C-alpha cells in the first residue's frame, strides 16, 4: 500500500496547466496552442488519479498529434514536458518499425524500451534514497582495509589468568578504536586521498551473445543475459586505486546491496503504466496514401500494429506484463505529403487532439537566438568563454543573422530553427578555430561582420544549399 501512496505523491507534484506553459516558455518560443494542449494532457493525468477508482480506469489518455514542418519545436515540447513530469519518456521514429513478419523492429519494443527507462529511473531514485546508509557502510569497509582487525583479539585463556587477559584485550581494543577514529577523521578531511588501497572488485564474465531475430521474436532475447550470468561464475579481480575512487566503488557496491530490486521493478512498471510518455515522431511517413506506387508492405501494417498499443493492450516485458492503456502518446509529423486523414480511421480516433504548429518567422528567430535559457548565443558565449574570449552580439547583428536564416529557409528547404545552428556555426567558424591563439579577447559581432561572413554564400544559391 505504501508503494502506491509514493506513486501518487509524485503525481500530486504535477504543475497546473498555466505553470506548465510558463516552464515551456523558458525554452520554446511561440507555439502557444501546442503548449496549451500538452499542458492540459499532462494535468489530466493528475486529474484521473483523483477520480473514484471505479471510473479511473475508464478515462483514456488524450493523445495528441502535432502537425508542422521540421524544426518548429515539436520534439522540444515533448522532451521538456517529460522533464517537467519526471516521467519515463521515449522518443522513437515511426519509420523504424515494420509490420510483424518482416525484418525490422516490432512496435511492442516501444513498451519494452519505455519500461527499461522506468526501471533505470526508479533504480536511480532508490540509490539516492539509500545513499547516506551506503556511504556509512562503505566508510566502515574502507577503514577495515586501511586498519585490518587483529586476529588474536578474542582468544580465550585459562580461568586463572582470565581477568588479566581481559584487561589487556580491553586496552588493545581501546587503542584500536582510537586509531580507527583518527583514521576516520583523516579520511573525512581528505588527508588520505593520495593513498592507494587494494580492492576486490566483482567482474561479470558473461560472453558476448548476439541474436539475429526477425520482428515479433524479440522476446526471445529477454533473459539470455540472466541465463548466461547464472551459468558463468562471478570473477573477482584485485584493483589498486586511490582512496576517493575506492570510496566511490564501495558506495556503488553497498547501494546495490541495499536496493530492493522487486520494489524498484514494481514501481517502474507502475510509472510506465501511469506516467509513461511516448513521442512518436515521423508518423506521417507511415501514413501511406492510396496514390503511392510500388510495394509498400509496412506502412499500413505498422499502423495496424500500433493500434492495439495506443488503444490499450498488455505487452510482455522481462519485468512482467505492462498495460499500455494509460501511456500518453504524442505523435508528430510534417504531413506535407500525406494528411492525418490518411491514417487508419481507428488510429485517427485514438489521437483526439490535433495541434497545428506555426512556421517560424524572422521575429521568432530573433527571440530564439536570445530569449530561451539555452539560447544559441548563450551557448556560444559559454563555449568561447572557456578560451577567455568575451563574445558580444550587437542587436543589429542578431537581426541580420535571423534575417539570413529566414531567407535561406525560404529559398531552399524550410528546416525551421535548425537553420540557425548552421548559420551560427558558419559565422563563428574562424573565431572558434583561432580562439586559443587570439591576443584580443573581446570580440564584438556587428551587422557588418555578419554580412561580410555570410553574404557571399547567400548570394550564390547553389553554394547556400550546401553550406547553409
N, C-alpha and C positions, 0 to 999 in steps of 0.2 A: 504493500500500500504506500510505503514511504517513497518508493521509486517513482510511482505515478505522480505523487504530490510534487516531487522535484521537477518532473517534466512539465507540470502545469505552471510551476513558478517561472520557468523560462518563458512560457507564453505570456504571462502576466506583464513581462517587461516590454512587450511589443509597444512601439510608439503609436500615437494617433496618426491618422492619415495626413494631417497638416504637418506634424513633426517629421514624418517620413519624407514628404515632398521637400521640406526645408533642408533635410540632410542631403537629399539627392541634388538639390540646387547648388550645394558646395562643390560638386564635381561635374555636373552635367548642365550645359547651357540650353535653355529653351525646352521644347518637347513637353509642355505643361500637361497636355491631355494624357500622354503616356505615363507620366509620373503619377498623375491622379489615379489612373486605372490600377497600376501596380500597388499603390499605397492602399487602395480600397481592398484589393485582393489579399494583401498581407494582413490587414486589420480584420478581415472576415475570418481568418484562421483563429484569431483570438476570440472573436465573437462566437464561433462554432463551439469552442471549448466551454463557453458559459451557458449554452442552452441545455435543457434537460437531456439526460443520457439517451432516452428512447428516440429523441429527434436528432441527436448529434450525428449519428452515422448516416442519416438520410440527406444531410446537407452536402452537396457535391461542391468541390472547389470551382471557382470561377476562372477557368483557364483563359489565357489571353493570346491573341495573335497581333504582333506588332508588324505593321506594313510600312516599309520605307526604304529608300536607297541605302547603299552601304555607307558606313562612316558617319551616321547621324546620331548614334548613341544608343542603339537597341541593346547591344551586348553590355555596354557600360551600365545601363539602367538595371538590367538583371543582376549583374555582378555586385553592384553596390547594394541592391536590395537584399541579396543573400547575406552580405556582411552585417547589414542592419538587423536582420532577423536572427543572426547566429545560427543559420540553418545549413544542413548539408546541401551543397549547390553543385550541380554538374552541368557544364556546358558541353554540348555534343552537336555534331553536324549530322543532319538527317541523311546526307549523301553517303555516310559511312556504312549505312545498313543496306542489306539486300533481303529479298524475300527468302523465307525459310526454304531450304533445299538448294540454294545457290551459295557459292563460296563468298564469304564476307561475314560481317558482324550480325549477330542476332539482336533484335530490338530488346530482348529481355536482359541483355548485358547492361542496358541503361540502369535498370534497377539494381543489378549486382554491383556496378561501379558506385552508385549512389550509396548503397549500404556500406561498402568498403570505406567510403569517405566518412560516413557517420561513425563507423567503428573507430577510425583514427581520431576523429574529433572527441568522441566520448572517452577514449583512452587517454588523450592528452589532458582533458579536464580532470580525469581521475588521478593522473600523475601529479598534476598541480595541487590537488587536494591532499595527497599523501606526502608532498614534497618535504615538509618540515620533519615528519617522522623518519622519512627515508634519509634525510641529511644527518639526523642524530645517529641512526644505525650505522650509516657509512662512516661517520666520525669515529665511532667505537671500533669498527673493523680496522680503520686506518691506524688508530692508536695501538691496536693489538699487533699490527705489523711492525710499527715503529718500536714498540716496547713489548716483546713477547713475554708471556707469563712464565714464571719459574715452574719447572715440573715437580720440584720436591717440596712445594708449599704445604700440601695437605697430607703429609706422611704420618701414619700412626706410629706411636712409640710405646714401650712398656709402661705399666701403670706408675711405677716409682718415679719415673722421670717426666711424667705427663705434664705436670704443672710448669716445669722449667721449659719444656719444648713449646708448649702453647704460648708462653711468654715471648720466646724468640720469634715464633711464627707471627705473632701479633705485631711485633716491631717491624718485621720484614714487610708485612702487608701494609703497614702504615707508610713505610718508606716507599714501597711500590706505588701506593695510592698517591703520595705527594709528587712523585716523579711523573706519574701519569697526568696529574692535574697541571704540572708545569708544561709538559708536552702539549696538553690540550690548549693552554693559553698561547704557546708559541705557534701552534697550528692555526688558531683563530686570528692571531695577529699577522699571519702571513710570513713569519720568520723562518718557516720550514719549506717555503715554496721552491727553493733551489735544490732541495734534497731529492734523491732518487729512491724509489721503493720498487720491490718486485711484487707483481700481482699475478694471480692465476685467473686467466680470462677464459670463459667458455666459448668455444667456436663450434658452429654447426658445420657438419661435414657432409651436407647433402649434395649429391651430384647434380649437375645441370641436366634438366629434362625439358625437352621441347615437344609439345604435342601439336600435330597438324590436324585440326578438326574443321569440318565444314560448319556453317551456321546451324544453330539449333543443337549442336553437340557440345557446346562449351561447358555444360555442367559436368562433363567427364573430367575436366581439369580440376574440379573443386578441391579434392582432398589429396591430390598427388603429393604436394609438399608435405602434408601431415603424415601420409603413409611412409614416405621415404625418410622423413625426420625421425620416425619411431624405429625404423629398421636399422638406421646407422647410429652408432653410439656418439654421444657428445664428446668432443675432443677438448682437452684443457691445454692452454698454452700460457707459458710464463712470459710476462712482459715487464720490461724495466722502464718505468715512467716517472716523471716528476710528480711531487705531492698534489698540486692542483688537478692535474689530469687524472691521477689515481682517485681523487675525491669524486670527480665527475663520473668516472666509470662505476665506482661503488654506489653512488647515488642512483644511477640508472638501474643497476642490478637490484638494489633494495626496493626501489619503487616498483619494479616489475614483480617482485615477490609480494608486495603489499596490495597490488591491484587485484580485485576480484573480476576476472575476465567474464564470468557468467553475468555479473551485474552490468558490466560495460556493454556486452552484446545485447542484453535485454534493453538497455537504454538506447543503444544505437538503432536497433530495429524500430523502437517507438519513435525516435527522432526522424527516421526515414519515412515512416508511415504518416506521421502527423505534420512534420515540418519540412520535408524534402522539397526542393525546387529543382526542376529540370528545365534548362534553357535549350530549346530545340531549334538550332539555327538552320538556315537554308531550307526551310520547309517547302518553299516554292519550287525547289529543284526536284522534289518527288511528287509535285502536283502536275502529273502529266496530262496534257490536253489531248482531245480527240485527234487534233490535226498532226500530232507527232508522227514521224515516219520511222521505219526501221524497227528492229527488235528492241523492245523496252520491257524486259521481263520483270524488273524490280520495282518500278515506281509505284504502281497501284498495289503491288504485293507488299511493299514497305508500309504503305498506308493501312492496308488490312491488318498487318502485324502490329502496327502502332495502336490501332483502335482499342483492343482489349486492355492494353497497358494504360492508356489515357482514360478509358471508360471505367476501369477498376477491375483488377484481377489479382491472383496470387502467384507470385514468382518464387521459384526455388533458388535460394542462395546458400552459400556454405555456412551462413549464420542462422539458417532456418527459413521458414516461409515469410515472405514480406508482401503485405497487401498494398496495392497502388491506388486504392480508392480516393485517398485524400492528398496524394502528391500533387503539388501545383505545377502545371506545365505552362511555360511561357514560350510560345513559338514565334519565330521571326523570319522574315524573308522580304526580298525586294519586290517580288510579284510584278516584275516589269514585263515578263513574257506570259506567265500563267497568272491566274487570278485565284483568290481564296475559294471561289465557286467551282474551281476545277478539282478541288479536293473531294474525297468521297463524302456524300451527304452526312453519313453517320459521324465522320470525323469533324466535319464543319460544326455539327451540333454540339460537339464536346469543347468547342472554343467559343463560348458565348460573347466574349468581349473582343471587339475589333478596334484597334487604335492605329490611326494613320500618322506617321511621323513626318514632320515638315523637312523639306530640303533646307540646307543651311545657307544663309545669306552672308554677304560680306560683313555686316554688323555683327552677326553671330560669331564669325571668325575672330573679329577683334576681341570680343568677350572671351572666347575660348582661349585665346593667347594670354589673357591677363587675369581673368576672374577666378577660375577654379583653384582649389587648393593645390592640385597637381598640374597647374597650367604649364604649357610648354616653355614659356620664357622663364618661369621659376625653376624648372628642371635644368635648363641650360646654364642659368646663373649659378646654381648649386654645383653643377659638374665642373664648370670652369673655375669656380672659387677654390676648388681643391688644388689648382695650379697657381693660386694667388691672383687670378685675373678678376677684376671687378667689372662686370659687364652691365651696361645700362642701355636701355632702348628708348629713343625719343618717341613721343606719341605718334608723330607723323610716320616714323619708320614702321611702327606696328600696323598702322592703317595701310601702308604700302604693301607689307607682307600679306595682309588679309586680302587686299585687292588683287595681288598677283595670284594667290592661291585660288581665289574665286574665279579669276579669268581662265586659269589653266583647267579647272573643273568644267567650265562652260565649253571650252574649245575641244578638250579631249574626252576623258571619261570622268563622270562625276563620282569621285570616291569620298566625298564629304570631308570631314575634319582630318582624315588620314593624309590629305594633300598637304596640310600644314607641316607634318613631320618631314616630308620630302623637301619642301621649300626651306624650312629652317635648317635642315642638315646641309643643304647646298650652300645656304647663306653663310653659315658659320664654319664651313669646311676648312678654310685657311686658318682661322683663329684657333680652331680645335687642334690642328696639326702643329702650329707654331707656338702654342701656349707655353710649353715648358721653357722655351728659349727666349721668350719675349722680355725685353727690358722694360717697356712701358706696360704697367699692369692695369691701368684704367682704360677700358675700351668702350667707346660710345658708338652705338649703332644709329646712324642717321638715315633719313629718307634717301639721300644721295648714295650712301653706301649700298643700300638695298637695291636701288635702281642699277647701279654700276655692276653689282654681282649677278643680278638675275635678268636684266632687260634683254641682253643678247640672246639668252636661251629662250626667253618668252617670244621674241620676235621670230625666231626660227621654229615654226610649228612642229616640224619633224623632230627637231632636237628636244623640244619641250616634252614630247611624247615619251622619249627615252629617259630623259634626265629628271624631269619633274613629274 
